[in-house]
Each structure stands twice: as structure tokens, then as C-alpha cells.
Amino acid sequence: MTTHRLLLSLATLLTLSLFAPPSHAADKLNALIIDGQNNHDWKACTPILKSILQDSGRFTVTVSTAPSQSPQKTPDAWANYNPKFADYDVLIFNYNGDLWPQTLRTNFTNYVRNGGGLVIVHAADNSFPDWPEFNEMIAVGGWGGRNQQSGPMIRYRNGKIVFDSSPGDGGTHGAQHPFLLESREPNHPVMKGLPQAFRHAPDELYAKLRGPCKNVTVLATAFSDPKTGGTNENEPILLAIDFGKGRVFHTVIGHGPEAMSSLAFQITLQRGSEFAATAKVTLPAPNPADLPADKPVLRNFK
Ligand code: ZN
């Protein structure tokens, strides 16, 4: 090689390294929000979820909208609905509706089992009462005919998490009200650095959720006060579940735009989504004063 060509090669190398994309862009995680059916206002909530995740600076967010009618009514639409789950680090589940066709269920289960991340938001845990693997992924769910045969309830009593197998339907909530989230795993990556207790904006406090409860870690609970129609129990609010090589973050809060305007919802969603994607949380914890116990802090996204 002549000196001239050597210099050209060096110049090319230097140019390539100068124009390489900044490392933080390469570090962004790809999230896919899945919606399309829900007894909640998913059309209003999906853009808010997207904004919350993007605001963290950690995620690039894509939306995948499933067909609005059942596979029996619109089989062709469902045959064509086949998101490439493996292209994403984490799936954000904002869907509560018809049972998916078998192929889609298998692809979804394999994605999580093989190490994919999954985040379950509020009524997404009402989905698929008769899909065993999905119920394992979410640990507990509500409604849809769930009862003691679905599995136990999870409660926090006398300083520890207990599984309660007493009979009854799965899934209830009292009136919407602001409530206190209490951390039960302060050293878990999702909770590390967050205050021991912080108040969430008015929302439904899900209770009596039931399910297989396998490989589940309860990150936070809230007291379901009989004064607001609650159960008089500390109910699970934030959960982490291992499913195969994959991780699931399940947040039972986030009924609608008002609940999603709560910093408590936003911070835990961002951190839980990063954890589901990578098993770590690099997002900085907020100043504890920004997540107080006495009143909810609101931050609006559109
Ligand atoms: Zn709701």
C-alpha cells in the first residue's frame, strides 16, 4: 500500500468514527405499545403512555393497533395482524379484549419466554382469563370470570406478603380516590431510590386480583380502605414477574388520563419498562421531595 492510500484509509476511518451516531441514540430501547380493544379509553391513553416513555429519554416508542373486532368476525384482519415482537425490547400492553388467535398467542408467549420484556397496564390484566401462559406472565388478574380456581389473591399482612386462597370472584375496586403506594422491595431496581411511600392521583385501586402467582415479586402495595369501598387489605399495585428468560412489570394503576397524569404512575412506568426490557434501571430516581406521601404530584402529557 502506498503512503497516499494509507493516508486515505486513515482519513476514511477517522471520518467514519466522527460521524458515528451518538452513543445515547444507540442506547434507546425499542418499545411497542399494543392496543386496539379495551373497555377503557385506549385511544386517549396510548398517546399518553407513549409520551411518558419518550419523556424519559430512554425509549423509542411504536404503536401496534390490533383489529377492533373478534377473530371470529374478522378472521382476515387477524391473520394479517402479526407484529414482529422480536424487533422490540419491551411490549407495553394496553389491550383488553378478544382472545387472540393461536399463532399470535404462541408468538407472544415465545417472545417473553425467550427473554422479551412485557409491561401490563391496568385493565390489560383483565385480558385473557382462559390463556394459561398469559395468566402466568401477569401473576394476577381480574374479572372475566376469574375466581378461586384462577389462583390465590396476594395481600400484605403483618409485614409480609401472603397468598390468600379464600374463595370468591377475582377483581373489584371501590370509588376512585388518591392513595398511597408503599414500597415493599426498596432494593429492587424499579424501587431503588424511590421514597418508601408516595401518593398516587385519583384512580381505581384494584383489589382481589387472582392468578397463578408464580415467580412474582410484589414491589408496592396500597391499603384498600373500606371508606372508599375497599377490602380493608393491602393490595398489590406494582409487581415484577419472571416468565422463562423474560421479565414482566405489572402496574395495576392507570385507569385513564387523570390517573396517568400522576408522577407516581409515570415514574414507576418508566422504571418498570426499563427493568422489563433490560433487567436493570439506569433512569435516575427523582428527588424524594418530588414524590411526597401527603399529596399526589401531577404532570400532564397529551
Ligand atoms: Zn379502570
Residues whose N, C-alpha, C, O or C-beta is under 5 A from the ligand:
A	BS01	ZN	E204 H255
